[in-house]
Amino acid sequence: MPQPAHQGHHDTQQELTTAQRELYDWLADYIGAHRHSPSIRQMMEAMGLRSPAPIQSRLRHLQLKGWITWQEGQARTLQLLGGMASGIPVLGAVAAGGLVETFDDVQERLDLAPVLDTRGLFALTVNGDSMVDAHIADGDVVLLEPVPDPSRLKAGTIVSALVPGSGTTLKHFHRSGATVTLEAANPAYEPIVLPTDQVTVQGKLVAVWRQV
C-alpha cells in the first residue's frame, strides 16, 4: 500500500523505512562532500553489509519512492532528487565587458525542476579537453538524459557514447546511413567514424555543471 508523502519534501516522495532513510542520509552526506555518487561497495561498507543485494534493494525502493534516480548496475549514475524545485533567483544580466545593474526585486526564477525531474537523468564527470569549444571543460559534470531512439537524434547533438575498446566518450553525434561520426569540439582531435551498430548512445546532453 502506498504510504503518505513525507511532509516538507517533494509531493511524489513517499516515507522511507529506517534502513532506506539511513542509506539516503549517508548518500546525501557523501555526494555533498565528494560531488559524485559512491560505488556499491562503498555503500555496503558504510551500511555494514557483506552483500550488494540489500543495497540494490534499498536503491530500487528509493527510486520507486521518488528520492533518487539510478540506472541499475551503474552506481555512478545515482542522483538525489528534490530540494531545488523552488528555483534559483535570476538577479539580472552580466556583460563580459562591463558592469550591469542587478535588481533587488526578483521578477524571475530559474526553475531547475524540469531538468532534475527528467526521467532517468544521470551525471558523468568530463575527463579531457575534447569538447572545450562547446564550453565543456575537464572536470565539468554533464547531466544527460537517456536516448530511446538514437536514429531520431538531431545532427550535432552532444551525446555520451560507448565505443568498443575505447569506453565512454562525449562528442557531437552525426549519423549518415550505416555510419556514425563522433566529432570533438576541439580541432586537435580527429573525428571517430564507426558503423552504427558499434556505437551505443548512452544519453544526450541536458546541462553542464561547473563547480568553482
N, C-alpha and C positions, 0 to 999 in steps of 0.2 A: 504494500500500500504506500503511495507517495506520502512523504512527510511534509509538513508545512514549511514554507520558505523561511529562512533564518532572517529575523528582523535586522535591518541595518545593512543587509547585503543585497546583491543583485536579485531581482524578483524571481528569477528562474533557479536560483540556488536553493538546494534542499539541505536540511540538517545533516550533519555528519555524525558518524559513530565516534567513540573515543579514539579508536585506532586510526580512523580516517583523518580525524582532526589532528592527531599527533603527527602524522606524516605531512599533512598540508602545512601545519605551522613550521615544521622543520624545513620543508621545501621553500616556504616564503623567506625564512631567515637565510637559507643557503643562497637562493637566487638574488636576494637583496645584497648579499655580501660579495658574491662572485660574478654576478651579471650573466650567468649561464646556468643551465639546469644540470643536476648531478647525474651520475651513472646509476644504474640499478644496483650495482654492488655497493656504492656509497650509501644508497638508501637502506639497503639490507643492514649494513654495519651500524648506521645511525639508529635503526629500529631494533637492533639486537637480534636479527633474524639470520638463519643459515640457508634459507631457500629464497629464490626470487619470486616464487609463486604468490606468497601473501602480499608482496609489494605490488606485483602486477594486478592482483585482485583489487587492492586499495586504489590503485591508479585508475582502473576501469570504473570503480564506483565514484571516484572524484570527478571523472569526466562525465559520467551519466548524470550526476547531480549538479553539473554546471560550474564546478570550481576550477577545472583545468581543461586545456586541450592537450592532446597527446596522440602521437601515431605509435601504436603498439609495436614494440620491438625496437623503437628508436628513442631511447631515453632523452637524447639531446633535443628532441622536438618539443619537449614538455614546456607548457607555458601556463602561468596562472591567469585566471580570468577575474574581471571585476576590479573595482576600485578607481577606475578612471572615467566612468560613464558621465560624470558631471562636466567634463571637458576642461580645457586649458584656456584661460583668457587671452584673446588677441588684443594687445595693447596699442597697436599702431603698426607702422611700417618702418623698415630700416633701409637706408640708402648706403650703398657700398662706398660712395664718395663723400658723404657728409652726414649731417645730423637731421633727423626729422622729429616732429613732435609726437609724444605719446600722450595718451588720454587717460585720466583717472576714471572717467565714466565709461566702463566697459560695455560696448554695444554688441559684441560678438564673442562667441566662444568656439575654440577649435575642438570639435567633437570627435574624439578618437574611438568612441563606442562602435561605429560601423566597421572600423578596421579590426578592433580587438574582438568583435563578435563574429568575424568571418569564420565560417566553419572549417575546422582543420588547419587553421593558421599555425605556422611554425617558423622558428627563427634559426638562422645559421650565422656563424661568425665568418667574416671575409678574411681570407689569407692571401696576401699578394696584391699587386697593383694593376692587374689586367683590366680593371673597369674604372680607372681613375678619370677618364674623360667623360664618364657617365656620373661623375661626382660620387663614386663609391670607392672608399679608400680602405687600405689594410687596417684591420681591427674593427671596422664598422660591423654592426649587426643588421642583417637584412631580414625583413618579415616577408614571408611568401605564403601564397595560398595554393592548394592542390590544383592540378590541371586535369580535369576528367577526360578531355579530348584534345590532345596536342595538335591535331590536324586543323583545329579552329583558331589556333594562336595567330595573332596579327604579326606580320613580318617585323622583326626588330624588337619584339618583346624580350625583356630581360628575364631569363629563367635560370633556375638551378637544374643542371642536367647531369645524369650519371653516365659516364663514358667508360666502357670496358677497359681495364688496365690503367686508367688514369684517375678514377674516383669521381668526386663531385666537382663541377665547375660552374661558375656564374658567368653567363655570356648572353649576348644578343642572339635570339633564335631566328633562323631563316630556313624555310623548307622549300625545296623545288623538286617535285616528283618524288622519287625514292631516295633523295639525298637531303641531309640536314647539314647546314653550316652554322657553327657556333662561333660568333665573331666577338673578339675582345673590343673593349673601348680604350685601346692603347696600341699605337702603331708598332710597338716593339714586339707584339705577339701576333703570330700568324693565325689565320682562321683554322678551326678544326672542321674538316669535312668528312662526314661518315654516312654510311647507309642508314636510312631512317630506323630500321629495326635494331640498330646498335646503340641508339640513344634513348635513354629513359628520362623524360621530363618530370622532375620531382615537384616543381612548383614555379609560379610566376611572381615577380616582384610586386609587393604591395607598398612597402615603405622601407626607409633606411633609418636606422637609429645610430647616432654617433654620441658616445659618451665623452664628455670633455672635462 
